[in-house]
Amino acid sequence: MTARRKPTRRHFLAAAAAAVAAPYFVPARAFGANDRVNIGYIGCGRRADGLRGVPGDAHVIALADVNKQRLQDWAKGKLGRDYGITDDKLFQDYREMLGLEDLDAVIISSPDHWHALHSIHAMEAGKDVYVEKPMTLTIREGRLMVDAARAHGRICQVGSQQRTMQENRVACALVRAGRIGKVHTVHTENYPSPWECTLPEEEAPEYINWDMWCGPTQYRGYHEKLYTPRGGQQGQEWGWISFRPYSGGEMTGWGAHGLDQIQWALGMDASGPVAVWPLLDQEPAFDGVHQGPRYPVHMRYANGTVVKLDNQGAPGGGWFEGDEGELKIDRGRYVIKPDTLDDALPELEPLSFVGDTNEHIANWIQCIRTRQTPNADVEIGHRTTTVCHLGNIARWLKREITWDPVTETFPGDDEANSYLDRERRAPWTLG
């Protein structure tokens, strides 16, 4: 018999020892009880629409996007909420927006290949950051983002909103508390990797700064489907999230949710697997859409737990098999078997905001004020996205790779280490 629980408000103590320690940040300015946090958006596309739920003690004062028409539509409320933003606070070059003295923080919902530069430049400018998942395009970018947050004393929340959902918090705590015994196997989605873009060049609309959109990637001509994040239909090419120069595919897209829950439940927020390998003889048949490699991938942690990307777990979580029971996690729900294993739920650390994306943003705003560590701190986001990158790298190399989560390198493997980062087009380089 299984039980699906929607937990009551409890407090967590059991997993405190597994939490990632983070410093107490010093704010750029002190906020009084009546002061509003001034927010700017970098990227005003489809995902930004889902990130409009800023709380009442925050105020959107500026927007940055390469699409001038989109900026004007947002500012005038044509896409929903009217922010009352004047034309002088609309920027096609985000760097100009970061120069605003009254800007406290930014929400970054740009394409994946821009996340690191947008975030690092914002933190260097003294702004706190909410960056959408997946946090990075490469492993090195993630470490540089963590370093920037710590060096400049910035709050950086990653958009892994399941970290703020009560059901997910309880489910991961149950696993960490040992309710299903020692976990030997975890199953999850077989997330597809990206593929090379072969779309022909089209004339870019005059209101889009396409060179800026390409940014650190090699310049490639505009195409409507490339500009769209997930715009394809069955049998058609998808958008930039499917193409290797701009994204890690669904391995880093949905994988940044599911593998994040696995990291959390296994108590590996500051670590990761030590070995990753593809099953080259088990690639699914071509489905007409995902043209990148989809070999099932297995990952082994130092304690012996094996994570299998074999399509037997939910894309937003995983199926945990322990020697005393099993637990399945998905977004906003969990199922435990036998159901008596959660009769006494672990106590949860009190959170002021528990819920969906809006509450995740509210947690970030609160942390801007208090300088406490947010629910999905940049170190957590980096470690989770690294696991996603490892899956892609193993597929691209078509062999097993050994990973050292302490040094964040592939020991003695120059070929694998060449995938830790990528070249960037000037002037969009990282130190």
Secondary structure, 3 states (H helix, E strand, C coil): CCEECCCCCCCECCCHHHCCCCCCCCCCCCCCCCCCEEEEEECCCHHHHCCCCCCCCEEEEEEECCEHHHHHHHHCCCCCCCCCCCHHHEECCHHHHHCCCCCCEEEECCCHHHHHHHHHHHHHCCCEEEECCCCCCCHHHHHHHHHHHHHCCCCEEECCHHHHCHHHHHHHHHHHCCCCCCEEEEEECCCCCCECCCCCCCCCCCCECHHHHHCCCCCCCCCHHHHCCCCCCCCCCCCHHHECCCCCHHHHCCHHHHHHHHHHHCCCCCCCCCEEEECHHHCCCCCCCCCCCCCCEEEECCCCCEEEECCCCCCCCEEEEECCCEEEEECCEEEEECHHHHCCCCCECCCCCCCCHHHHHHHHHHHHHHCCCCCCEHHHHHHHHHHHHHHHHHHHHCCCEECECCCCECCCCHHHHCCCCCCCCCCCCCC
